Amino acid sequence: MKYKKIANILRWIIAVICLAYIVNFFCKNTEELKKLSLFQPIILVYIILLQLIYHTLNGMKFKIVLEKCSNKKVKFLPWMKIFILGRFLNTVIPQSGNIYRGITLKKQFDVSYTRYISGYSSFAWMEIFVNLFIAALAIFLINPGFRIGSLSAWKTLIFLSLISLAFPILIELIFNKITFKNQNLNWLHSKLAEVITVSVSNLKDPVYMLKIVLFTIIIFARTCLAFYLYFKVFNLDVSLPALLVFCSLFKISAFIIITPSNIGIQELAYGFLCEKMEIGAAQGILVSALIRVVSVSVIIILGIALGGKDLIRRRKDYQPPQKQKTNGD
């Protein structure tokens, strides 16, 4: 518990440092704030519509992954409520949404905690890999000379996609060769090994993989359109290769969390990318901030509409489950 508190403090310290840097950047470059005058609010209507479509498609895709990993049938409408409320809780109280989903799925559909984690891990893994690979292939076909600073964009993305594909497979090989004499460590090892094995074994099902790839392509196309509109809000026309880079790296930031909700980190990353792609650091930071405001606002409104207030009042119910050495886990 002590180490967890220290980690949380460090995360907030990093977030404050990043935000201080951003404030200092705009204090030194006050003329960059004039770009806010270019803001076109009417475009936000289309962005919000795309955000609703995104949650629907993402929920449908996650359902496919969850059913595959758990071998349980999950009803669509109850699942969508669980999915949205999980996003809502993660936004309000970091990581509580994942605990809520695991507990609720166990109660309503007898999906074990381990299999839920397997589904979430598999979902994240395939999302990152397919997005990176699609973006790399598209940039290679459209403009193979496109660069991120001094780096070839498509080569960088294909390299990252291969790393993301190989990582769980290598971890599985390592885990299969490790054993522990300590009972608690051996229990934890068995659960982690199950999560990885389930995720990797799904690659052998061509029908399942086809569904996941098709869903990912559709969601990726929606994300590209959304990013185009986010830049268009500030009257910026961004090239398709640049949009592909943003969309492919966007998902990584959604699953790899450094600061709470990656606040500060995401803004600096977008600013850095925009600077390297000659769009402008200020534009990247402003677009990132707008994405954060819109996505958080939409999920909070949806969450409250579905009963999120009551869940916050009962947030103590959604604590990490105690380990249980039974077949149901």
Phi and psi in degrees as a GROMACS rama.xvg file:
@    title "Ramachandran Plot"
@    xaxis  label "Phi"
@    yaxis  label "Psi"
@TYPE xy
-61.0623  -44.7793  LYS-2
-65.1081  -34.2654  TYR-3
-64.5937  -41.7975  LYS-4
-64.8783  -41.4888  LYS-5
-62.6299  -42.4576  ILE-6
-61.9188  -42.3773  ALA-7
-64.2081  -40.0333  ASN-8
-63.3547  -43.2439  ILE-9
-63.4675  -39.0901  LEU-10
-61.331  -42.9723  ARG-11
-70.0273  -34.8194  TRP-12
-62.5669  -44.0417  ILE-13
-62.284  -42.5768  ILE-14
-61.254  -44.903  ALA-15
-63.6595  -41.1647  VAL-16
-61.9365  -44.7061  ILE-17
-62.832  -44.6176  CYS-18
-65.9248  -37.4696  LEU-19
-63.6441  -39.0806  ALA-20
-63.4995  -41.658  TYR-21
-64.8116  -45.1137  ILE-22
-60.363  -44.1223  VAL-23
-62.7121  -38.0954  ASN-24
-59.5399  -47.5185  PHE-25
-74.3701  -26.6024  PHE-26
-66.2306  -35.3654  CYS-27
-84.0164  -18.8579  LYS-28
-127.523  59.5496  ASN-29
-60.8101  -27.6193  THR-30
-65.3907  -23.289  GLU-31
-66.4801  -27.7127  GLU-32
-68.6699  -16.3544  LEU-33
-64.6103  -19.125  LYS-34
-64.8691  -18.9195  LYS-35
-64.7011  -23.719  LEU-36
-69.1135  -16.6847  SER-37
-83.64  -3.48674  LEU-38
-55.8727  130.984  PHE-39
-117.021  91.9157  GLN-40
-62.8789  -25.7195  PRO-41
-60.274  -31.0544  ILE-42
-66.6674  -24.3499  ILE-43
-60.8269  -28.7003  LEU-44
-60.4692  -45.1491  VAL-45
-68.7664  -36.9736  TYR-46
-64.3138  -42.6586  ILE-47
-64.8123  -39.7493  ILE-48
-61.0293  -44.205  LEU-49
-64.3103  -32.4383  LEU-50
-66.9035  -39.326  GLN-51
-65.8887  -40.3374  LEU-52
-63.0713  -39.377  ILE-53
-60.5155  -47.1748  TYR-54
-64.2749  -37.0552  HIS-55
-65.7765  -49.4994  THR-56
-64.4116  -42.0171  LEU-57
-64.535  -39.348  ASN-58
-64.5724  -41.1823  GLY-59
-64.0603  -41.1146  MET-60
-67.3969  -43.5744  LYS-61
-61.4601  -36.0862  PHE-62
-60.8497  -43.2147  LYS-63
-61.1661  -45.5594  ILE-64
-64.532  -43.9142  VAL-65
-63.169  -43.776  LEU-66
-66.4338  -34.9436  GLU-67
-67.7305  -43.9239  LYS-68
-74.434  -28.9665  CYS-69
-101.924  -15.3785  SER-70
58.4219  31.4739  ASN-71
-122.801  145.515  LYS-72
-87.2308  130.147  LYS-73
-118.038  123.779  VAL-74
-67.0503  141.491  LYS-75
-62.7354  -56.2601  PHE-76
-64.3573  -46.2058  LEU-77
-59.8312  -38.6357  PRO-78
-64.4972  -42.3631  TRP-79
-61.7043  -36.6825  MET-80
-65.146  -44.6685  LYS-81
-61.7938  -42.3153  ILE-82
-63.0665  -49.6124  PHE-83
-65.8523  -44.032  ILE-84
-64.8964  -32.0084  LEU-85
-63.8882  -43.4158  GLY-86
-62.9147  -41.1897  ARG-87
-60.9939  -48.476  PHE-88
-65.8145  -38.879  LEU-89
-61.5641  -32.7003  ASN-90
-72.6385  -41.4921  THR-91
-82.0076  -44.6679  VAL-92
-129.998  96.7632  ILE-93
-45.136  131.772  PRO-94
74.6669  -12.2599  GLN-95
-67.6913  -27.3016  SER-96
-65.477  -37.7779  GLY-97
-66.3331  -38.7361  ASN-98
-66.1293  -43.0538  ILE-99
-59.0272  -45.5321  TYR-100
-61.4785  -46.1269  ARG-101
-59.8164  -45.8075  GLY-102
-66.0194  -44.9469  ILE-103
-68.3397  -40.4087  THR-104
-64.6319  -36.1663  LEU-105
-64.1806  -42.7949  LYS-106
-71.2187  -44.732  LYS-107
-87.5419  -33.9369  GLN-108
-128.324  7.37044  PHE-109
58.2079  34.8849  ASP-110
-87.48  118.816  VAL-111
-66.5116  157.531  SER-112
-59.6283  -42.0164  TYR-113
-62.5471  -40.7174  THR-114
-72.6074  -31.7826  ARG-115
-64.3118  -44.9095  TYR-116
-62.2389  -37.2134  ILE-117
-61.3035  -44.0831  SER-118
-63.0064  -44.4398  GLY-119
-63.8596  -43.5535  TYR-120
-64.9396  -43.9223  SER-121
-64.3829  -41.3004  SER-122
-59.0962  -48.9994  PHE-123
-64.1077  -43.6355  ALA-124
-61.694  -51.8269  TRP-125
-67.2884  -34.7114  MET-126
-61.0263  -48.0431  GLU-127
-65.1781  -48.3132  ILE-128
-62.7914  -50.9163  PHE-129
-63.8679  -41.6791  VAL-130
-60.8037  -46.0834  ASN-131
-63.3513  -42.742  LEU-132
-67.6693  -44.2517  PHE-133
-60.1352  -45.685  ILE-134
-62.4429  -43.6737  ALA-135
-61.7056  -45.6954  ALA-136
-63.7979  -44.2219  LEU-137
-64.6075  -43.3694  ALA-138
-65.1025  -38.4646  ILE-139
-61.3596  -39.2194  PHE-140
-77.9991  -34.1196  LEU-141
-85.941  -50.7439  ILE-142
-153.456  80.1004  ASN-143
-62.8956  -16.6509  PRO-144
-86.343  -2.22882  GLY-145
-65.404  137.083  PHE-146
-128.044  152.712  ARG-147
-107.989  93.2894  ILE-148
67.2139  -119.56  GLY-149
-94.3101  -1.35497  SER-150
-98.3129  140.351  LEU-151
-68.3246  124.592  SER-152
-62.8176  -48.9634  ALA-153
-69.6137  -35.3342  TRP-154
-67.8514  -39.5864  LYS-155
-63.3445  -43.9988  THR-156
-70.1502  -37.2278  LEU-157
-68.4468  -34.4613  ILE-158
-64.2739  -45.7128  PHE-159
-65.1165  -36.5139  LEU-160
-66.7239  -39.4705  SER-161
-67.284  -37.1492  LEU-162
-64.6209  -44.9541  ILE-163
-64.6722  -34.3031  SER-164
-70.6914  -41.6585  LEU-165
-77.7841  -27.5801  ALA-166
-55.3084  -54.7905  PHE-167
-64.1384  -33.5507  PRO-168
-65.1442  -42.7236  ILE-169
-66.2075  -40.6329  LEU-170
-61.8074  -39.8877  ILE-171
-62.0785  -44.1082  GLU-172
-60.6044  -41.2058  LEU-173
-67.384  -44.8194  ILE-174
-63.0997  -34.1565  PHE-175
-67.8369  -17.8011  ASN-176
-102.49  -0.552554  LYS-177
-107.063  136.766  ILE-178
-136.224  153.364  THR-179
-125.796  141.335  PHE-180
-81.6881  -30.3522  LYS-181
-66.4251  129.337  ASN-182
-63.2636  -42.6088  GLN-183
-66.4535  -44.3428  ASN-184
-65.0933  -37.7399  LEU-185
-66.4378  -37.0472  ASN-186
-64.3072  -47.0033  TRP-187
-62.4269  -41.818  LEU-188
-60.7705  -41.4312  HIS-189
-65.2642  -38.2548  SER-190
-69.3111  -43.9708  LYS-191
-64.7666  -39.1587  LEU-192
-63.7636  -38.8664  ALA-193
-64.4599  -42.8843  GLU-194
-57.9043  -47.5685  VAL-195
-69.6986  -42.7095  ILE-196
-62.4563  -43.2375  THR-197
-61.2239  -43.7771  VAL-198
-62.9421  -45.0407  SER-199
-70.2958  -39.8471  VAL-200
-64.1194  -24.5496  SER-201
-63.494  -22.8689  ASN-202
-62.1804  -19.9304  LEU-203
-82.0627  -7.50903  LYS-204
-100.748  102.673  ASP-205
-65.3123  -35.5969  PRO-206
-66.0606  -46.3152  VAL-207
-60.3586  -46.1998  TYR-208
-63.6915  -36.9267  MET-209
-63.1464  -43.803  LEU-210
-59.8544  -46.0233  LYS-211
-64.6263  -44.2136  ILE-212
-64.5569  -42.8224  VAL-213
-63.606  -44.8973  LEU-214
-60.7804  -42.8397  PHE-215
-64.3488  -40.2375  THR-216
-63.5301  -43.651  ILE-217
-62.7236  -46.4455  ILE-218
-65.0282  -37.441  ILE-219
-63.5714  -42.5971  PHE-220
-63.186  -40.9121  ALA-221
-61.6194  -40.4861  ARG-222
-66.4262  -39.1263  THR-223
-60.9427  -43.8445  CYS-224
-64.0351  -41.1353  LEU-225
-62.4198  -43.7868  ALA-226
-64.382  -38.431  PHE-227
-57.6246  -43.3779  TYR-228
-70.8675  -36.3408  LEU-229
-60.0945  -42.1189  TYR-230
-71.6769  -35.7602  PHE-231
-65.4967  -28.4214  LYS-232
-55.2608  -34.8822  VAL-233
-97.4617  19.3721  PHE-234
60.7481  37.8588  ASN-235
-110.691  130.762  LEU-236
-102.234  111.701  ASP-237
-105.905  139.071  VAL-238
-66.4844  156.57  SER-239
-61.0359  -43.8887  LEU-240
-57.1934  -39.8268  PRO-241
-64.6244  -40.8643  ALA-242
-63.1235  -39.1294  LEU-243
-63.7313  -38.7726  LEU-244
-63.0246  -47.9888  VAL-245
-60.4777  -45.8373  PHE-246
-66.4904  -37.8135  CYS-247
-70.2098  -36.4496  SER-248
-84.1686  -18.0499  LEU-249
-59.2661  -41.9689  PHE-250
-68.804  -32.0916  LYS-251
-61.2813  -42.7831  ILE-252
-66.8553  -22.4755  SER-253
-76.0353  -25.3902  ALA-254
-108.721  -22.0025  PHE-255
-104.748  102.736  ILE-256
-102.57  123.761  ILE-257
-104.438  -53.5518  ILE-258
-108.67  166.27  THR-259
-53.4512  118.513  PRO-260
58.3617  18.9033  SER-261
56.2036  29.303  ASN-262
-63.3555  134.016  ILE-263
87.3273  -48.4759  GLY-264
-64.5446  -48.079  ILE-265
-61.4011  -42.9429  GLN-266
-63.2732  -43.7727  GLU-267
-67.3404  -38.2704  LEU-268
-63.4104  -43.1029  ALA-269
-66.4162  -40.2154  TYR-270
-62.3542  -42.5196  GLY-271
-63.2716  -47.3703  PHE-272
-61.3325  -44.9868  LEU-273
-63.1111  -38.4049  CYS-274
-63.4638  -44.5352  GLU-275
-68.6692  -27.3464  LYS-276
-98.4253  14.6505  MET-277
60.8798  33.7295  GLU-278
-95.1037  -37.2233  ILE-279
122.469  130.949  GLY-280
-62.4284  -41.9039  ALA-281
-60.4286  -41.809  ALA-282
-61.5699  -41.7152  GLN-283
-62.9707  -42.8165  GLY-284
-65.3044  -43.4036  ILE-285
-65.5741  -41.3392  LEU-286
-64.3133  -42.6457  VAL-287
-60.4224  -43.5834  SER-288
-63.0825  -40.2475  ALA-289
-65.8955  -42.3471  LEU-290
-58.5419  -43.0917  ILE-291
-62.7838  -46.7195  ARG-292
-63.0336  -46.5171  VAL-293
-66.0997  -48.7013  VAL-294
-63.548  -42.2851  SER-295
-66.6648  -42.9663  VAL-296
-61.6233  -45.3539  SER-297
-63.7963  -45.8706  VAL-298
-70.3078  -31.8745  ILE-299
-69.1048  -42.2275  ILE-300
-62.8149  -45.0023  ILE-301
-63.6976  -42.8998  LEU-302
-63.0137  -44.6764  GLY-303
-63.8611  -40.042  ILE-304
-63.0018  -28.6821  ALA-305
-96.8874  8.27102  LEU-306
100.413  23.4309  GLY-307
-64.1477  -29.6303  GLY-308
-59.5429  -42.8019  LYS-309
-64.8654  -36.7469  ASP-310
-65.4566  -37.7508  LEU-311
-64.7373  -40.0664  ILE-312
-64.6019  -30.2733  ARG-313
-104.525  29.3356  ARG-314
-61.6069  -23.8294  ARG-315
-67.1667  -18.4128  LYS-316
-71.179  -18.2388  ASP-317
-109.207  64.2316  TYR-318
-100.602  157.974  GLN-319
-53.9229  128.636  PRO-320
-65.3438  145.968  PRO-321
-71.9492  145.389  GLN-322
-65.3725  140.721  LYS-323
-132.072  122.68  GLN-324
-88.6316  66.1055  LYS-325
-130.305  165.985  THR-326
-66.5843  -23.6613  ASN-327
-70.5797  -15.0995  GLY-328
